[in-house]
Amino acid sequence: MGLDALLNLKPFHQGSIMNTRDNKLSRRTFVGSMAGIGAGMSIAREAAAEAKYDAGSPVFEHTTPGIIDIHTHFSSDMDSKAHLEATKTSDKTVVFGGTDNDAVKAQVDLAPDRLIFFTRIYPDKKGFMDELERTHQDLGAKGIKLGPVYCQVHPLEYRHRQIYAYAEKHNLPILTHMAETPSRSGPLEYARPIHMDSAAMDYPDLKIILAHMGHPWIGETISIVRRQPNVYADISALYYRPFQFYSAIRLAIEYSDRPTVQKLFFGSDYMGGSTGRFIPQVAVDGVRNMNHIVGEAGFPKIPEEIINNILHNDSLSILGIS
């Protein structure tokens, strides 16, 4: 049954096709026809989306020949040499820690040409604003790492707002863990990315990076990144969940195509976990091979242009970090 015929169907009342026994079109046929048309339209949309990349689309803005890892961890109980060696995978690497900012700064100073210090601030700790000022003004922190769910402070609570105001004033980007965690340190509600939409409205000049694309609330993250000019997301800790990773990037493409995927930053989450899957080279390989999940399923592939953009996005330039 054609689309024109379906559009001209009578309303579903007595005497309509859905209530007339003698009508040749059964409910099953009707539903099947609708499903077939819907599938055909979906395929057409996918083909059109892919065509835009096959037609010689321009190079993404803010790309770099190298790789910038926006998301790695270090603390005094970690292997300094191993960290220095593993982070050579990237040309520049952002490093932050737990409660030992001085240890992170000392590690960064071992390779200042490629390691960048972000201070880790816990608003539940006494004197957290003093620590922010000290690590920024005395230690030269280039950004701030937050984790509301870990410190049991709501991301819109006044203590976080003090940090946002300071960061906005001093042009310090914030990378915040707005994603699930197996830790029961705080309620998952504090990890919902949607809260950062309000923060972005209240602090419009504040640059915010949502860690891990906000998984499992990836749709929320994409919506915020799409509508807020100074909100971005990193893809750390997604590459070892290949179907979720693939689906996240496809969703970003389908929502708004180029503007959203341009705002995705590479991150490895190195030393954020205890297994080999957090190694930077494994993360790079995971991004490059994200289409392997497609296999024989016939799903549309992520365009190579987008894969390269994620790996070579110049996040430091975008965030104003020299």
Sequence and secondary structure as in RCSB ss.txt:
>XXXX:A:sequence
MGLDALLNLKPFHQGSIMNTRDNKLSRRTFVGSMAGIGAGMSIAREAAAEAKYDAGSPVFEHTTPGIIDIHTHFS
SDMDSKAHLEATKTSDKTVVFGGTDNDAVKAQVDLAPDRLIFFTRIYPDKKGFMDELERTHQDLGAKGIKLGPVY
CQVHPLEYRHRQIYAYAEKHNLPILTHMAETPSRSGPLEYARPIHMDSAAMDYPDLKIILAHMGHPWIGETISIV
RRQPNVYADISALYYRPFQFYSAIRLAIEYSDRPTVQKLFFGSDYMGGSTGRFIPQVAVDGVRNMNHIVGEAGFP
KIPEEIINNILHNDSLSILGIS
>XXXX:A:secstr
  HHHHHT   SSTTSTTT TT S  HHHHHHHHHHHHHHHHHHHHHHHHHHHHT     SSB SS EEEEEE  
TTS HHHHHHHGGGSSEEEEE SS HHHHHHHHTTSTTTEEEEEE  TTSTTHHHHHHHHHHTT   EEEE HHH
HT  TTSHHHHHHHHHHHHHT  EEE  S  S  SS GGGG TTHHHHHHHHSTT  EEEGGGGTT HHHHHHHH
HH TTEEEE TTTTTSHHHHHHHHHHHHHHHSHHHHTTEE    BTSSSSGGGSHHHHHHHHHTGGGGTTTS   
   HHHHHHHHHB HHHHHT  
